[in-house]
Amino acid sequence: MTTGRFVRVGGVDGVDGVPLHVVVEGSGPPVVLSAGLAMAWFDWDPVAALLVAQGRTVVRFDRPGHGLSGPATAPPTAAGEARRIAGLLDALGLTGPVTVAGHSIAGFHAEAFARLYPERTAALVLVDTSIEEDPRTVLPAGLRTGAARVLGRALTAAGLPAALGPLARRAAVRASRTGGSDRPLPSAGGPPAARELVRRVYRTGRVWRGTLLENARYLDTAAEVLALRTGRPPAVPVTVLAGYDGSAGRGALRWCERQAELADRLGARFVVAEPAGHLVMLDRPGEVARAVLDAGVRKSGQRLA
């Protein structure tokens, strides 16, 4: 398992300057991989290895309150996370266009980056991305944020992260994988996350607090992305990759339909990875890597990245 270095992204409007844990590997056209809620950089390990082998510079980072990054100090926004990606690329000296891939809630952040920084985006890949067609909140944002902070502090004070953090991580991974396993399928190309890293990350109240804070602003982030769309597709090639477990279950089929509808709205190429749970990068890393590699191909067949 690879750990990286820490970069402080400062001087960017709306970005809090929290030290970010970053792993940069390989050489060639750059790809940024951003994981979903409560996930860490090592969840991209199988995909990153495949992309490096295909001549890509792969950048993985943990958002504040995730992985090994510093604690979240402010509620996240779509625009703020887009600026964080831009600031991180500046700090790494990567000024040219990048392919940006976001999983789950990070799909909101990746799309915001592509819309706010089209000149810096070679292509956009949404990996089983979060979808909210009509996000509406009942409680005020400040109240939800305050409640998340209070709950996070209470859970930490009670010692629950240290006692249950790794177990909760493993249970969440099993629930999000095809076959209900926390180990990769034979096609995954790598071992599961090392237990010492899982303990190092998920026994901390920092990660629990960051997860609660990000989740509390989930619908606000979704609404922000909808406002950015203004009925227009991004000005870059887009791929929507959906995970499908292969069942005839109503929920699984409806999820694929929603992902396909999103692809239509974004003028995107639609790809289904099967069988795969929500953690497509662990169940079908080869298909995720292929989607990233093919993302910069225009209809004319000209590769952008």
Buried (B, 14 or more C-beta within 10 A) or exposed (E): BEEBEEBBBEEBEBBBBBBBBBBBBBEEBBBBBBBBBBBBBBBBBBBBBBBBEBEBBBBBBBBBBBBBBBBBEBBBBBBBBBBBBBBBBBBBEBEEBBBBBBBBBBBBBBBBBBBBBEEBBBBBBBBBBBBBEEBEBEEEEEEBBEEBBEBBBEBBEEEBBBEBBBEBBBEBBBEBBBEEBBEBBEEBBBEBBEEEBBBBBBBBBBBBBBBBBBBBBBBBBBBBBBEBEEEEBBEBBBBBBBBBBEEEEEEBEEBBEBBBBBBEBBEBBBBBBBBBBBBBBBBBBBBBBBBBBBBBBEEEEEBBB
